[in-house]
Amino acid sequence: QVQLVESGGGLVQSGESLRLSCAASGFGSDYYAIGWFRQAPGKEREGVACMNSGDGTSVYADSVQGRFTISREQAKSTFYLQMNTLKPEDTAVYYCVFDPANCHELVHKISAGTEFTGSRGQGTQVSVSS
């Protein structure tokens, strides 16, 4: 069973950085996708970043391209979302999610509002003040 535990959220000022962590276990395969999406009050869910485990390729939302970086520390099965030059509009709860296929599938499921029951972390709050 997949387990994902996020950490690293907090309150920062505009322009500052944060790094989110996602400690992962129970994949059962070397090929999967790990991504992050965010949910802000009154706004639609937004996929932020995704990484394919097989080749390490990653994709990003236009809104975070060039500011956010997804990475992994394979030995620890931990994934990171480095968030630089944060803006107030980045304020949201960030969730780490898993897909047994690839980022194409994961991004589609995020857009479709999939619940990710059993394959989503508990979420971590990121707040950026202006």
C-alpha positions as CSV (number, residue, x, y, z in Angstrom):
1,Q,0.0,0.0,0.0
2,V,1.3,3.4,-1.0
3,Q,2.0,5.8,1.8
4,L,2.9,9.4,1.3
5,V,3.8,11.9,4.1
6,E,4.4,15.5,3.3
7,S,6.2,18.1,5.3
8,G,7.9,21.5,4.9
9,G,5.0,23.9,4.6
10,G,4.9,27.2,6.4
11,L,4.4,30.9,6.2
12,V,6.9,33.0,4.2
13,Q,7.1,36.4,2.6
14,S,6.8,37.0,-1.0
15,G,10.1,36.3,-2.8
16,E,11.3,33.7,-0.3
17,S,11.7,30.0,-0.7
18,L,10.3,26.8,0.8
19,R,11.1,23.1,0.2
20,L,8.3,20.5,0.6
21,S,9.2,16.9,1.2
22,C,7.2,13.8,0.4
23,A,8.4,10.6,2.1
24,A,7.1,7.7,0.0
25,S,6.8,4.0,0.5
26,G,4.9,0.9,-0.8
27,F,5.1,1.5,-4.5
28,G,5.6,-2.1,-5.6
29,S,7.3,-1.1,-8.8
30,D,10.2,1.0,-10.0
31,Y,8.0,2.8,-12.6
32,Y,5.5,5.3,-11.4
33,A,4.9,9.0,-11.2
34,I,5.0,11.3,-8.2
35,G,3.4,14.7,-8.4
36,W,2.2,17.7,-6.4
37,F,-1.0,19.5,-6.7
38,R,-2.4,22.5,-4.7
39,Q,-5.8,23.5,-3.6
40,A,-6.6,27.0,-2.5
41,P,-9.9,28.1,-1.0
42,G,-12.4,29.1,-3.7
43,K,-10.0,28.0,-6.4
44,E,-9.8,24.9,-8.6
45,R,-7.2,22.3,-7.9
46,E,-4.0,22.9,-9.8
47,G,-1.4,20.4,-10.8
48,V,2.0,21.9,-10.0
49,A,4.7,19.4,-10.9
50,C,5.3,15.8,-11.6
51,M,8.2,13.4,-12.0
52,N,8.4,10.1,-13.8
53,S,10.4,7.6,-11.7
54,G,11.7,5.6,-14.7
55,D,13.7,8.3,-16.5
56,G,13.4,11.2,-14.1
57,T,11.6,13.5,-16.5
58,S,9.5,16.2,-15.0
59,V,6.7,18.5,-16.0
60,Y,5.5,21.8,-14.5
61,A,2.5,24.0,-14.6
62,D,3.1,27.2,-16.5
63,S,2.4,29.2,-13.3
64,V,5.4,27.7,-11.5
65,Q,7.8,27.0,-14.4
66,G,11.2,28.3,-13.7
67,R,10.4,28.8,-10.0
68,F,9.6,25.3,-8.7
69,T,11.7,22.2,-9.1
70,I,10.7,18.6,-8.3
71,S,13.5,16.2,-7.4
72,R,14.1,13.0,-5.6
73,E,16.5,11.4,-3.2
74,Q,16.2,7.8,-4.3
75,A,18.0,6.2,-1.4
76,K,15.4,7.6,1.0
77,S,12.4,7.3,-1.3
78,T,11.8,11.0,-0.7
79,F,10.6,13.5,-3.2
80,Y,11.0,17.3,-2.9
81,L,9.4,20.3,-4.3
82,Q,11.7,23.3,-4.1
83,M,9.7,26.5,-4.4
84,N,11.6,29.7,-5.1
85,T,10.5,33.2,-5.6
86,L,7.2,32.5,-3.9
87,K,4.2,34.7,-4.6
88,P,1.0,35.3,-2.6
89,E,-0.9,33.4,-5.3
90,D,1.1,30.3,-4.4
91,T,-0.7,30.1,-1.1
92,A,-2.6,26.8,-0.9
93,V,-2.5,23.3,0.6
94,Y,0.0,21.2,-1.3
95,Y,-0.6,17.5,-1.8
96,C,1.9,14.8,-2.9
97,V,0.2,12.2,-5.1
98,F,1.2,8.9,-6.7
99,D,0.2,7.3,-10.0
100,P,1.3,3.7,-11.0
101,A,1.7,4.8,-14.6
102,N,3.2,8.1,-15.5
103,C,2.9,11.9,-15.4
104,H,0.6,12.1,-18.4
105,E,-1.9,10.0,-16.4
106,L,-1.3,11.7,-13.2
107,V,-1.8,15.2,-14.6
108,H,-5.0,14.0,-16.3
109,K,-6.3,12.6,-13.0
110,I,-5.5,15.8,-11.2
111,S,-7.4,17.9,-13.8
112,A,-10.3,15.5,-13.6
113,G,-10.6,15.9,-9.8
114,T,-9.6,12.3,-8.9
115,E,-9.7,11.8,-5.1
116,F,-6.5,9.8,-5.1
117,T,-7.8,7.7,-2.2
118,G,-4.9,5.8,-0.7
119,S,-2.3,7.5,-2.9
120,R,-2.2,11.0,-1.6
121,G,-0.5,12.6,1.4
122,Q,-2.3,14.5,4.1
123,G,-1.4,17.9,2.7
124,T,0.8,20.7,3.9
125,Q,-0.1,24.4,4.1
126,V,2.0,27.0,2.2
127,S,1.2,30.6,3.0
128,V,2.9,33.5,1.2
129,S,2.4,37.0,2.5
130,S,2.8,40.1,0.3
